[in-house]
Amino acid sequence: MLTKLEKNINLLEFKYLSTDDVLIKPTTGLLSTRSQATVDGTFIYNSPMDTVASFALFNQLLSSGQAAVSCRFDTIENRTYELALHKNKPNYWFTVGANLKDYKMLEEYCSRHSKAFLNICVDVAHGDTISLHQLYKQYSRQPWCRSLMSGTVATPESAYAVFESGCTHIRVGIGPGSACSTRIVTGCGVPNLSAVFTIEEVFSQELL
């Protein structure tokens, strides 16, 4: 017997599209120069990749009201410095791996800094696994964990599963582009425009 989630997913018309498959149709422009354009809202999150995340980028994003996501591959000295500098900023996200080592490090850090409240990003290529659901629950139960971002998912079923395990933010994108290492190595993924659309559609229409 199909669950309510499965029935509602079946109602969606799946079109597997990547961003390369779609263009935005231009209309009459209102700006005299593109320098007048602004981005409104806190919807920009940088990738936690070591070639993207940096102190300079964090400062620019945070000063613009956007979200800054750290890199878990940085040195422990830099990671600790970032925590001291940004730990209570609502748009700063501290990135951890899918392991208990980072969890225990944060548990110890927050026991010494009782007023620390953190946004946690779990950086892993496949965010819907049994061991990760256990880790999500551990983080979400902690008083110092303000918000929790899942590892990457690509289907409504996985998005709902990580939500049920305590994630407040869902990171979407497994094998979304031709340069993605997960796609190259494993052959796994879903075209990202379709992944984002189907997950948003299920959640926004309260089909769950």
Sequence and secondary structure as in RCSB ss.txt:
>XXXX:A:sequence
MLTKLEKNINLLEFKYLSTDDVLIKPTTGLLSTRSQATVDGTFIYNSPMDTVASFALFNQLLSSGQAAVSCRFDT
IENRTYELALHKNKPNYWFTVGANLKDYKMLEEYCSRHSKAFLNICVDVAHGDTISLHQLYKQYSRQPWCRSLMS
GTVATPESAYAVFESGCTHIRVGIGPGSACSTRIVTGCGVPNLSAVFTIEEVFSQELL
>XXXX:A:secstr
   HHHHHHHHS      GGG          SSGGG    SS  B    TTT  HHHHHHHHHTT BEE  TTS 
HHHHHHHHHHHTT TTEEEEE SSHHHHHHHHHHHHHSTT  EEEEE  S    HHHHHHHHHHHTSTTEEEEE 
  B SHHHHHHHHHTT SB  B SS STT HHHHHH     HHHHHHHHHHHHHTT  
